Amino acid sequence: MKFPIGGIREIEWNEGAFDSLVAPPEQKDLILAFAQTQAKSKNCFDDVISGKGRGIIMLLSGPPGVGKTLTAESVAEVMKVPLFVMSAGDLGTKPSEVETSLSNILEMNTKWNAILLLDEADVFLEARSAHDLERNKLVSIFLRLLEYYEGILFLTTNRVENIDAAFESRIHLSLQYEDLDFASRRHVWSSFLGRIANTAPFEDADVDLLAEQSMNGRQIKNVLKTAQLLATKQEAPLCFAHVNMVIKLREANALLKNGLTNGQA
């Protein structure tokens, strides 16, 4: 078997990724300190049972688009390690499927020295119920396998208020992300605009107007992507008019949707 190697090159890590993350500096320092210390000294602390409790679990909670996923991505870039991203749906729905899939993923991540991100982990995190035995099995399997994981695991959730008590005792660091305020949105707009090569100058007043829009980070990125496609079609640099046009269309669609919903009610 032959493999072409002409396209192989060194990985280009984005060491500035963490600077783009909108979060209090002390929170960012804490996350990075936890991850880097764990990577350097994961064999220093062990449970009473050999092989247990060597990993570190960080729970990131908050509304969509506020930087939870970006946190894990940025940590992986700064530490120059792979990031394995999965959601609960990737593991299957039956307990046997979940156990097999998760065991393989945890083993692979340990070998790769990768960071693991379980996005939207609510199905595993929420408190168990006496009326849902099948889901209880999934949670029990998840908890048992995590006991022996030796790496770094990020869990994200939009609903932190109903976490199973057994999970709370296993989480080493839990951080709440709030909705973006004006200053945070301005930082996100400026950060994304700074990465686009072909742009006309955006005045400070333009960025202020954009930051007035009540959007999360994912929505801002989508608006800019659409505006960039529009500018490319026009063979012109991206400018404020392109972005503003997309925002106006977005607002019109929202009004139309609300009108239909109210009419149906």
C-alpha positions in Angstrom: 0.0 0.0 0.0 1.4 3.4 -1.0 0.5 6.8 0.5 1.2 10.1 -1.3 3.2 12.3 1.0 3.7 15.4 -1.2 1.1 17.4 0.6 2.3 16.6 4.1 3.4 19.7 6.1 3.8 20.8 9.7 0.5 21.7 11.5 0.0 25.4 11.7 -1.3 26.0 15.2 -3.3 29.2 15.9 -1.6 30.3 19.1 -3.6 33.5 19.1 -7.0 31.7 19.2 -7.3 32.1 22.9 -7.1 35.9 22.5 -10.3 35.8 20.4 -12.2 34.1 23.2 -14.6 36.5 25.0 -14.3 35.7 28.7 -12.9 37.4 31.8 -9.1 37.1 31.8 -9.0 35.3 35.2 -11.4 32.7 33.8 -9.3 32.2 30.7 -6.2 31.9 32.9 -7.9 29.3 35.1 -9.0 27.1 32.2 -5.6 27.1 30.5 -3.8 26.5 33.8 -6.1 23.5 34.5 -5.5 22.0 31.0 -1.7 22.6 30.8 -1.1 21.4 34.3 -3.1 18.2 33.7 -1.2 17.5 30.5 2.2 17.8 32.2 1.4 15.9 35.4 -1.5 13.6 34.8 0.3 10.7 36.4 1.0 12.6 39.6 -2.4 12.1 41.2 -4.2 8.8 41.4 -7.4 7.6 43.1 -7.4 4.9 45.8 -8.0 2.5 43.0 -5.1 2.5 40.5 -5.9 4.2 37.2 -9.0 6.1 38.5 -9.4 9.8 38.8 -6.4 10.8 36.6 -8.4 12.8 34.1 -9.8 16.3 34.4 -13.4 17.3 33.5 -14.5 20.9 32.8 -18.1 21.8 32.4 -19.0 24.9 30.3 -22.6 26.1 30.5 -24.5 28.9 29.0 -26.7 29.9 26.1 -25.7 29.1 22.5 -23.0 31.1 20.7 -21.2 32.5 23.7 -17.8 30.7 23.4 -18.2 27.3 25.0 -17.1 25.3 22.0 -14.5 27.9 21.1 -13.0 27.5 24.6 -12.1 23.9 24.0 -10.9 24.7 20.4 -8.7 27.5 21.7 -7.1 25.4 24.4 -6.2 22.7 21.9 -4.6 25.2 19.6 -2.6 26.8 22.4 -1.5 23.4 23.7 -0.8 22.2 20.2 -2.7 18.9 20.6 -5.6 17.4 18.6 -9.2 18.1 19.5 -11.8 15.4 19.2 -15.3 16.8 19.0 -18.4 14.6 19.4 -22.0 15.0 20.5 -24.2 12.6 22.4 -25.8 11.5 19.2 -22.5 10.2 17.8 -22.3 7.6 20.5 -25.6 5.8 19.6 -28.8 5.3 21.5 -28.6 1.9 23.0 -26.4 1.3 26.2 -24.3 -1.3 24.4 -23.6 1.1 21.5 -22.7 3.9 23.8 -20.3 1.8 25.9 -18.5 0.4 22.8 -18.3 3.8 21.0 -17.3 5.8 24.1 -14.7 3.2 25.2 -13.0 3.3 21.7 -13.1 7.1 21.7 -11.6 7.5 25.1 -8.9 5.0 24.3 -8.0 6.7 21.1 -7.9 10.2 22.7 -5.5 8.9 25.4 -3.2 7.5 22.7 -3.3 10.7 20.7 -2.9 12.9 23.8 -6.0 14.7 22.5 -8.5 17.0 24.2 -12.0 15.6 24.1 -15.1 17.8 23.6 -18.5 16.4 24.2 -20.8 19.1 22.8 -24.4 19.4 24.1 -23.9 16.7 26.7 -27.3 17.3 28.3 -28.6 13.7 27.8 -25.8 12.5 30.0 -25.7 15.3 32.5 -29.3 15.7 33.5 -30.5 14.1 36.7 -31.7 10.5 36.4 -35.3 9.7 36.8 -37.0 6.5 38.1 -39.3 6.6 35.1 -36.5 6.4 32.4 -34.5 3.3 33.0 -32.9 3.2 29.6 -31.5 6.7 29.9 -30.3 5.8 33.5 -28.2 3.0 32.0 -26.6 5.4 29.5 -25.7 7.8 32.3 -24.3 5.0 34.5 -22.1 3.8 31.6 -20.9 7.3 30.9 -20.0 7.9 34.5 -18.2 4.6 34.9 -16.0 5.0 31.8 -15.1 8.6 32.7 -13.7 7.4 36.0 -10.8 5.8 34.1 -10.3 8.5 31.5 -6.8 10.0 31.9 -7.1 13.0 29.6 -8.8 16.4 29.4 -12.6 16.4 28.8 -14.8 19.5 28.1 -18.5 19.1 28.5 -20.9 21.8 27.2 -24.5 22.3 28.1 -27.2 24.9 27.8 -29.0 23.6 30.9 -26.8 23.5 34.0 -29.6 23.7 36.6 -30.6 20.0 36.4 -27.2 18.2 36.6 -27.1 14.7 38.1 -25.6 14.8 41.6 -23.1 12.0 40.6 -21.8 14.3 37.9 -21.3 17.3 40.1 -18.9 15.4 42.2 -16.8 14.4 39.2 -16.5 17.9 37.6 -13.2 19.6 38.5 -14.1 23.0 37.0 -17.5 24.4 36.2 -17.9 27.8 34.4 -21.0 29.7 33.5 -21.0 31.8 30.2 -23.3 34.7 30.0 -25.0 36.3 27.0 -22.7 38.7 25.2 -23.0 42.3 26.2 -22.1 45.3 24.0 -18.4 45.2 24.7 -18.2 41.4 24.1 -20.1 41.7 20.8 -17.8 44.5 19.7 -14.8 42.3 20.5 -16.3 39.5 18.5 -17.1 41.7 15.5 -13.6 43.2 15.5 -12.0 39.8 15.8 -13.9 38.3 12.9 -13.4 41.3 10.7 -9.7 41.3 11.4 -9.5 37.8 9.9 -11.1 38.7 6.6 -8.4 39.6 4.0 -10.4 41.6 1.5 -12.3 44.3 3.4 -12.9 48.0 3.1 -12.1 50.0 6.2 -14.7 49.7 9.0 -14.9 52.8 11.1 -15.2 52.6 14.9 -18.8 53.9 14.5 -19.6 51.1 12.1 -18.4 48.5 14.5 -20.4 50.2 17.3 -23.6 50.0 15.2 -22.9 46.3 14.5 -22.3 45.6 18.2 -25.7 47.1 19.0 -27.3 44.1 17.4 -28.4 41.5 19.9 -26.5 38.5 18.5 -24.4 35.7 19.8 -21.0 34.8 18.4 -22.3 32.1 16.1 -24.9 34.5 14.6 -22.2 37.2 14.0 -20.0 34.7 12.2 -23.0 33.6 10.0 -23.8 37.2 9.1 -20.3 37.9 8.1 -20.0 34.7 6.1 -23.2 35.6 4.2 -22.0 39.2 3.7 -18.7 37.9 2.4 -20.4 35.7 -0.1 -22.4 38.8 -1.3 -19.2 40.9 -1.6 -17.5 38.1 -3.6 -20.4 37.8 -6.0 -20.1 41.6 -6.5 -16.3 41.3 -6.9 -15.9 44.0 -4.2 -14.2 44.2 -0.8 -16.4 43.4 2.1 -17.8 46.7 3.5 -20.3 47.9 6.1 -23.1 48.1 3.5 -22.8 44.3 2.8 -23.0 43.4 6.4 -25.9 45.9 7.1 -27.8 44.4 4.2 -27.6 40.9 5.6 -28.7 42.2 9.0 -31.7 43.9 7.5 -32.7 40.7 5.7 -32.3 38.8 9.0 -34.5 41.3 10.8 -37.2 41.1 8.0 -37.2 37.3 8.2 -37.6 37.4 12.0 -40.6 39.8 11.7 -42.1 37.6 9.0 -41.7 34.5 11.2 -43.1 36.3 14.2 -46.1 37.4 12.2 -46.8 33.9 11.0 -46.5 32.5 14.5 -48.9 35.2 15.9 -51.3 34.6 13.1 -51.3 30.8 13.7 -51.9 31.4 17.4 
